[in-house]
Amino acid sequence: MSAPVAIVTDIEGTTSSIAFVKDVLFPFARKHLAEFVATHGEQSSVRQCLSDARTLAGEPALDDVSTVALLQRWLDEDRKATPLKTLQGLIWADGYARGELKGHVYGDAARELRAWHGRGLRLYVYSSGSVAAQKLIFGHSVEGDLTPLFSGYFDTTTGPKVEAASYTKISQALELPPGDILFLSDNVAELDAARKAGLRTACLDRGEVAVPAGHGHPTFHDFTTLDPFARAS
């Protein structure tokens, strides 16, 4: 089998620590949510997020204060709602711009992503966080600006990460046969969906989550031993 043409990678638990997202980013967004809406509430991007959240909740008459309370509940529930993810991205952008946030990326992930890019592999990201949030993590990372390595980004607007149709859409967007794409994640349900769509898969088990045994995907503990070219042999 020939080497993959493209690699699509998850972020949380794969390129970056789950603890960074859970213990740094999410609390930062929750802490600053009300203040950010009060300060930036007239911006069109913020107003659109609030409107979309009300529509999604089926409560179009909510005022801003009640909508913020709704969004805070969704944060606590870890809801993968697009308006929430978009608003989180806006809050994080403000934090990164002020130097209060620095994106965590594992050193092994940064090194191998640079090496794979240098060898001609096309690199993409697919995460439940918004595209804007993805660019912030990689653009303001502890490993430097990694955004030049990536050819594109996908988020929940493409579809749920546990549905095969989402990976079919990605394959179509990349204009590549599914078998030419390698998907990296720590989530077996996501890997199962990608494999169902015909993509190659690799599981990253960094010890942050309990990965079930016998899932059937090639498993690696970091990016150092994950050689997509060796996988082709």
N, C-alpha and C positions, 0 to 999 in steps of 0.2 A: 504494500500500500504506500502511495506517495505521501509526502509530508503535507500537513494542512496548509492551506493558503492563508487562512485567517484564524485568529484566536479571539474569542469573546470571553471576557472575564467578569465575574461577579466582584464586588468590593468587600463587603462585610464578611469577615472570616476567611477571605481568600487573599486579597492583596493587602487588606487592612484589618487591624484588630477589631473584634466585636466590641471589646471593652471601650475603644475610642468612640464608636458610634453610640453605644449604650450609656457610657458613663460620662462622656464629654459633650458630644453633639446634641443628643436628645435633651439632657438637662439644660444646656445652653439655650436651645430653642424654647423650651417651656418657660424658663426664667424670664426671657426677653419678649415673649409673644405679645402680652398685653401692651407693654411699653412700645414695642415696634409698631403695632397696629395703631396705637394712639398717635405716634409720631409720624408714621408714613401712610396713614390710612387713606389719604387723598390720592396717592399714586395709583395709576390705572392698574398696574400689576397686582397691587395689594387688594384693590377693590374687586378685581376679577376673582382672586382667590376666595375672598369672603362670599361673593355671590355664588361661586361654584360650590362652596361648602354648604351653603343654605339649600341650594338645589339638590345636592346629593343627599342631604339629610331630610329632604321633603318639608323644610320649614322656611319658606321664602320670606316670611315676615320678621324673622329674627333681626334684632338690632346688632350693632357691632359688638357690644359687651357680651351679649348672649352668644354670638357667633364665636367669639374668643373662648368662652367657656366650653362650647361644643368642640372646638379644635383642641383644647386642652384635654378633654375627655378622650378624644381620638389619639392624642399623643400617649396618654396613659395606657390605652388599649393597643398601641402600636399598629394602628390602622394604616393600611397601604393606600390611602386616599390621595389622589393626584393633587387636589387643591391644598391639602395639608403639606404634602411633600414639596410643592412649589413654594409655599410660604416659608417652610423650614429653610429652603435654599436661600431665600431672600434674607432671612435673619442671619444665617451662617455667613453669607456674603458680606454683610455688614461687620460681623465679628472678625472675619479674615482680613477685611480691609483695615480694621482698626488694630490688627496685630494681636487680637485676643485669642485667635484660634490658629492652629497649625495642623494640617492634615497628617494623620498617621498612615504610613505605608511601610510594610516590612522591607528591610534592606535586601533580602533575597529576592523579593518580588520586583523591586526597582532595578536591581542588577540584571535579572533575567529578561525583564520587559525591554530594557535597553538593548540587550544582546539579541533578542528575537527581532526587534525592530531593525537592528543593524544587519541582520541576515535576510531581511526582506519580507518578514511576516507582517501581514496587516493586523493591527491590534484594535479591538473595540471593547467597550464596556457595556454591560447590561446589569443594572441595579434597580432596586425598588426606590432608591432615592432619585430625585429629579436630575435631569441632565445638568442643570446649573450646579446642583450640589456635588455631582460627580466631578465636574471640572474644578470646583473649588478644592476638593480633597487632593486631587492630583496636581493642581496648579500651585497650591500653597503647602506642599507636603514637606515633611522633615527630610525627605530625600531630594528636595529641589523641585523645579517645575517639570513634571512628567507629561504635561498635555501634548507636547510635540510628538510624542510616541504614538498617540491614538488617532485613528482615522475616523472615528465616530462614536456616538454614545446612544444608548437606548434605555428607556425607563418605563414606568407603568403605562404611559400613553401607548406603548406598543402592545401591552396586554399583560396579564398575570404571568409571573415567572414559573408557575407550576402547570401551565397549559402548553401543550405541544404547538398550538396554533401561533403562539408568540414567537417561537423559534423559527417556524416556517416564515413568518413575516420578516424576521431578521435575515434569514437566508435570501429571501426575495430582495430585500433592501440592499444586501451586499452583492447581489447578482452573482451568487455562487451556489453550486450544488451543496446541499446540507453536509455531505460527506467531506467537503473541503474545509469545514469549519470545526474547530475544537472549542468546546465550552468548558470553562473552569468554574467550579463552585464548591462550597462546603455543604450545600444543601442537597440531599439525595433526591427529594421530590422534584427539585429543579433539574437535576441531572437526568432523572427518569423522563421528564417532559422533553428535554432536549434530545435525548436518545430516541424517543418515540418519533420525533420530527426528522430523524436521520442524521443528527449531528454527532460527531465524536465527543467523548466526555472524559473528564478527569476530575477526581474528587480531591480537594485539599482538606486534609485532616490535621489541623494545627493544634488539636487538643482543647479547643475552646468550646466545642459542642460534642455531644455524644453521637458519633456517626454509627448508625446501625451496621452490624456485621452482615456480610453476605449480600451487599447491595449490588455487586456486579460491575462497578465502575473502577477503572485503574485508580489507585489511591497513592497520594504523595503527602509528605509531611511539610514540605516547603517547595519553593519554586526551583531550588538548586538541582534536585534530582529529576525534575519534570522537563525532559528534553523532547520537544515535539518532533524533532528530526529523528531522534532515536526511536520514537514510537512508530515511525513509518516503516521500520525494518521488519 
